[in-house]
């Protein structure tokens, strides 16, 4: 998103890489208070983005936002009303007529599906207890498609006092909760992103602990069970993951010192890979995309003055 000259307005932001430079591409805003969270591309002429919009600058109440690129322009695509308030966090595609998006509404986790004609809400398990703050009992932050009958979504649910890992699976008929471990029994855990290499090799990342003292959380599915995988002892969180091969996986986020955090899996271990920090105050990466084994992109924001605005941050590995 981008904050307009009127700081009370938040507008969607789309940028495009043509092979040599980035340019801003106009995109519609349902209200002056809208933002995008994730993008999925089927082709150069068929791209989807999801997010949320509100009727007020406080974003106290939001509704899911879906837009589509047809090769020449972005348009808002109608999607179902949700319970009181909600938004979409990530989108993933099986085919042009089989697209999934996940997020949250006032009651809990939200899953929507595109059948080639319209978006509909798909029922999913109700789990957790609404937080005292009034937010939902659960929400989903990441989704990945292995096949039309094998889809995974990850997030968190509230057990009445703290957050717990939430993993759900689509088998072609319905969504079910899959048992998953938690790394921190005292302060809580949250998965934010998931990536798949095969039906028996799926990875998810997030964080464990409190906002003041959390550590990256990495989990793996081997076809039978989810397990926590050891990773470097650093104070921070991982926001997104992308898998290239069994020995080449990337995850990005930030540490509590205001620096970008990039970790890499070489087939045996996770290790921290040095990354630029142009912002003097804070730097964070929230998205990652793979072009090839030798070209990986990460995006986020940086900030150079205490009261200054956030600037887009784009990093490239080659």
Steps between C-alpha positions, in 0.01 A plus 500: 500500500595866474408787729380793292583867548209502740651275767155377603465317169646158423488387138594173323844495337600285202847507345619315188847385392563506123845346512689821567295723732197519730200718420175573687190356329167672578253291697150587622413566863157406634539765768787735595592239759610186315807278482636189329662209682583238235514424128472183286581484129370237257635683195602849390132569428344330800609624840309524827561712810322491835483723805243705688326837504326711760267797515717679757867582551503307827434170314286401799277308260625350174365296211684266259640656181566306177637649176594347163749590223394408144817613329404865464331618823408412857133466596321431827330159500192457725538254784266383779408706802651368820399500864524861617868548413770312313782496247706273275867424567613273216385355168611187310392351169455143375363615163312792344175362643634369829643773722505522879543788743527495879471755776267578788160636595353600833422140594826340391686356201368594155543295181371613161502324160486616137336252258563702185182703540464622857655499848323307776572434866594137569422366846797406715537358853409731787779492756619723782357766727451866402771719649418749772589779257197400295691347209407160365573162650732410210634618168697362207805683364640265235381252239668272244359268235659163424209385282126564482451237772802587712509854642647629826422812701682622811443761767409510869212453742447632851455236771352747745825657614773468235539428128558151371607369158209431264547279193208400278486267197269469197460148362266589215188466713546708812743683729623329817738601779827305497684450832815713523764570763559822689851616584417727794255372759499826699463790260352360182578419138383618158565377144488764228602327175518156340680357193484158334748293302281189490217336691757364746727802526335817627648783707341772712651797685390752760599601850493378858487706819388853586523811279786624722690174497416264216696257287445355152289186485552248219294184454511214246249245365647164391175348379400370843579760765588864559818557702692804621833537317792666685613837362757763601452648846402856410240737638263565212228360280460349154218634282524311171660186358577385144625154399715434193618144567558261789833669576415858404232675706481866603314677780489875573393726785663731752680493833423699813792736430321639196701309243392276214519128568560244226548131570594219259455121506777302329344158546646447846488824697348845514751787507481879497605668174627859516264755344501880448342740751468842333269640769674661797208433734328184378498248217265210436426248224147367462493329159720276285479365145720256309588548134770232495761344727723799430238777510286563806313821589393625843286804583413697811570845640767712662500815716790742545370760748313447826187679387557446130285306258559143393656457157467193274793261536582257219794261518631257241715189536698391196 
